[in-house]
Amino acid sequence: LGGRFIASTFFLLCAVTLTVIVLIPEETDGGKSLGTVITAFSLFGRFLLTVNDSACIVMIMELFPTTLRTLGTGVTEFFSRLGAVFAPLMLYLDNIFPGFSLIAMAASSLTASILAFLLPETLNEPQPETPEDLKKLMGQKRRLLPTKTNKR
């Protein structure tokens, strides 16, 4: 399996997990707390994102052409850190609209899943060395799963 399929699948599973957390009530009709179930789903979602982080880093390194790799990696890391700075502030919006942070994260995970699926697969493909190579790679037809043939 290639990084594109793994990233897209794990982002989608994370979006589903976060949506389930929003839909689970805090306690049952009988008054029993469902905090443990919510915590389990939260940890599973965190696990999915942690595993997916490695696939995303590899995809970033493989998709940028050699001449732009350092700059491209730096820009993506900058936006990653910027998101990490603003993410805790979303919790304050939960006071106005309960569950907003979970819904926003589910929407962003679903968007990331779709965008990751649109990226070209880099498995068994030579890394682009120039921007023209990247254009060629982006113009190729995409398959759901990568093939085992090496195109080098």
Contacts in CASP RR format, 6 or more apart in sequence:
PFRMAT RR
TARGET T0000
AUTHOR 0000-0000-0000
METHOD contacts of the structure
MODEL  1
LGGRFIASTFFLLCAVTLTVIVLIPEETDGGKSLGTVITAFSLFGRFLLT
VNDSACIVMIMELFPTTLRTLGTGVTEFFSRLGAVFAPLMLYLDNIFPGF
SLIAMAASSLTASILAFLLPETLNEPQPETPEDLKKLMGQKRRLLPTKTN
KR
1 123 0 8 1.000
1 145 0 8 1.000
1 146 0 8 1.000
2 121 0 8 1.000
2 122 0 8 1.000
2 123 0 8 1.000
2 145 0 8 1.000
2 146 0 8 1.000
3 55 0 8 1.000
3 58 0 8 1.000
3 59 0 8 1.000
3 121 0 8 1.000
3 122 0 8 1.000
3 123 0 8 1.000
4 59 0 8 1.000
4 116 0 8 1.000
4 117 0 8 1.000
4 119 0 8 1.000
4 120 0 8 1.000
4 121 0 8 1.000
4 122 0 8 1.000
4 146 0 8 1.000
5 117 0 8 1.000
5 121 0 8 1.000
5 144 0 8 1.000
5 145 0 8 1.000
5 146 0 8 1.000
6 52 0 8 1.000
6 55 0 8 1.000
7 52 0 8 1.000
7 55 0 8 1.000
7 56 0 8 1.000
7 59 0 8 1.000
7 112 0 8 1.000
7 113 0 8 1.000
7 116 0 8 1.000
8 113 0 8 1.000
8 114 0 8 1.000
8 116 0 8 1.000
8 117 0 8 1.000
9 113 0 8 1.000
10 48 0 8 1.000
10 49 0 8 1.000
10 51 0 8 1.000
10 52 0 8 1.000
10 55 0 8 1.000
11 52 0 8 1.000
11 109 0 8 1.000
11 110 0 8 1.000
11 112 0 8 1.000
11 113 0 8 1.000
11 116 0 8 1.000
12 109 0 8 1.000
12 110 0 8 1.000
12 113 0 8 1.000
13 45 0 8 1.000
13 48 0 8 1.000
14 45 0 8 1.000
14 48 0 8 1.000
14 49 0 8 1.000
14 52 0 8 1.000
14 106 0 8 1.000
14 109 0 8 1.000
15 106 0 8 1.000
15 107 0 8 1.000
15 109 0 8 1.000
15 110 0 8 1.000
15 113 0 8 1.000
17 41 0 8 1.000
17 44 0 8 1.000
17 45 0 8 1.000
17 48 0 8 1.000
18 45 0 8 1.000
18 102 0 8 1.000
18 103 0 8 1.000
18 105 0 8 1.000
18 106 0 8 1.000
18 109 0 8 1.000
19 102 0 8 1.000
19 106 0 8 1.000
20 41 0 8 1.000
21 38 0 8 1.000
21 41 0 8 1.000
21 42 0 8 1.000
21 102 0 8 1.000
22 99 0 8 1.000
22 102 0 8 1.000
22 103 0 8 1.000
22 106 0 8 1.000
24 34 0 8 1.000
24 37 0 8 1.000
24 38 0 8 1.000
24 41 0 8 1.000
25 34 0 8 1.000
26 33 0 8 1.000
26 34 0 8 1.000
26 35 0 8 1.000
26 38 0 8 1.000
27 33 0 8 1.000
27 34 0 8 1.000
28 34 0 8 1.000
49 109 0 8 1.000
56 116 0 8 1.000
59 116 0 8 1.000
59 119 0 8 1.000
59 122 0 8 1.000
60 72 0 8 1.000
60 73 0 8 1.000
60 76 0 8 1.000
61 69 0 8 1.000
61 73 0 8 1.000
62 122 0 8 1.000
62 127 0 8 1.000
63 119 0 8 1.000
63 120 0 8 1.000
63 122 0 8 1.000
63 128 0 8 1.000
63 134 0 8 1.000
63 137 0 8 1.000
64 71 0 8 1.000
64 72 0 8 1.000
64 73 0 8 1.000
64 128 0 8 1.000
64 134 0 8 1.000
65 127 0 8 1.000
65 128 0 8 1.000
65 129 0 8 1.000
65 130 0 8 1.000
65 131 0 8 1.000
65 133 0 8 1.000
65 134 0 8 1.000
66 127 0 8 1.000
66 128 0 8 1.000
66 129 0 8 1.000
66 130 0 8 1.000
67 129 0 8 1.000
67 130 0 8 1.000
67 131 0 8 1.000
68 131 0 8 1.000
90 100 0 8 1.000
90 101 0 8 1.000
90 104 0 8 1.000
90 105 0 8 1.000
91 101 0 8 1.000
93 100 0 8 1.000
93 101 0 8 1.000
94 100 0 8 1.000
94 101 0 8 1.000
118 142 0 8 1.000
120 137 0 8 1.000
120 138 0 8 1.000
120 139 0 8 1.000
120 140 0 8 1.000
120 142 0 8 1.000
121 142 0 8 1.000
121 143 0 8 1.000
121 146 0 8 1.000
122 137 0 8 1.000
123 146 0 8 1.000
124 146 0 8 1.000
124 147 0 8 1.000
124 148 0 8 1.000
124 149 0 8 1.000
124 150 0 8 1.000
124 151 0 8 1.000
125 137 0 8 1.000
125 151 0 8 1.000
126 133 0 8 1.000
126 151 0 8 1.000
126 152 0 8 1.000
128 134 0 8 1.000
128 136 0 8 1.000
128 137 0 8 1.000
END
